[in-house]
Amino acid sequence: MENKINHKGFDVTANRVLKEYETYVKEHKLDKSNCKKSILITGHSRGAAIANLLGAHFEKDKEYKSYTYTFASPSTTTDSDASNKKYNSIKNIVNEDDL
């Protein structure tokens, strides 16, 4: 999942979380291909940035139905096309009063 146009710290951490998630799925034999897979990803602030990167990853994975909800997420990428991409499963909640 490594992506050089993402913020390095967020990208590194998202990859670590993804690796741990994949290990957990294998250890608990949850990787059966004949079952529906859903994933709920949430986060606040730095966790929200990581959740957004993971949400984008899982939205592209056709084996999953993903739901991502974040609060106060910073920008995670320098991809100039990111705002044009449709990430329908990612919902970012922002308080307009936050600086």
C-alpha positions in Angstrom: 0.0 0.0 0.0 3.0 2.3 0.2 2.4 5.5 -1.6 5.1 8.2 -1.9 2.5 11.0 -2.4 1.0 10.4 1.0 2.3 12.1 4.1 5.2 9.8 5.1 4.3 9.5 8.8 0.7 8.7 8.1 1.6 6.3 5.3 4.1 4.4 7.4 1.7 4.0 10.2 -1.2 3.0 8.0 1.0 0.3 6.5 1.9 -1.0 10.0 -1.8 -1.1 11.0 -2.7 -2.9 7.7 0.1 -5.5 8.3 -1.2 -6.1 11.9 -4.8 -6.4 10.6 -3.7 -8.9 8.0 -1.8 -10.9 10.6 -4.9 -10.9 12.9 -7.2 -12.1 10.0 -4.8 -15.0 9.2 -4.2 -16.1 12.8 -8.0 -16.2 13.5 -8.8 -17.8 10.1 -11.0 -15.0 9.1 -9.7 -14.9 5.5 -12.2 -17.3 4.0 -13.0 -16.1 0.5 -16.6 -17.4 0.6 -17.8 -15.0 3.3 -18.8 -11.3 3.0 -16.2 -9.0 4.5 -17.1 -5.7 6.0 -14.7 -3.3 7.8 -15.5 -0.2 9.9 -12.6 2.2 10.3 -12.7 5.3 12.6 -10.2 7.8 13.9 -9.7 11.3 15.3 -6.9 13.7 14.4 -3.8 11.7 13.5 -5.8 8.5 13.8 -8.3 10.0 11.3 -5.5 10.6 8.7 -4.5 7.0 9.1 -8.1 5.9 8.9 -8.6 7.8 5.6 -5.6 6.1 4.0 -6.9 2.7 5.2 -10.4 3.5 4.1 -9.1 4.4 0.6 -7.2 1.1 0.5 -10.2 -1.0 1.5 -12.6 0.9 -0.7 -10.5 -0.2 -3.7 -10.5 -3.8 -2.5 -13.5 -5.5 -4.0 -13.5 -8.3 -1.4 -14.5 -5.7 1.3 -17.4 -3.4 2.0 -15.7 -0.6 3.9 -17.1 2.1 6.1 -14.8 4.9 7.3 -15.8 7.7 9.6 -13.2 10.3 10.8 -13.2 13.3 13.0 -10.8 16.3 12.6 -8.6 14.7 10.0 -5.6 16.5 8.7 -4.6 16.3 5.0 -3.0 13.0 4.2 -1.7 13.3 0.6 -0.2 15.6 -1.9 -2.0 13.8 -4.8 -3.4 16.7 -6.8 -6.2 14.4 -8.1 -7.3 13.2 -4.6 -10.2 15.6 -4.4 -11.5 14.3 -7.8 -11.5 10.7 -6.7 -14.8 9.4 -5.3 -14.4 7.7 -2.0 -18.0 7.0 -1.2 -17.4 5.0 1.9 -15.3 7.7 3.6 -17.0 10.3 5.7 -14.9 13.1 7.3 -16.6 15.1 10.0 -15.1 18.6 10.5 -16.0 21.2 13.0 -16.0 24.6 11.2 -15.0 26.3 14.4 -11.7 24.4 14.6 -8.7 26.5 13.5 
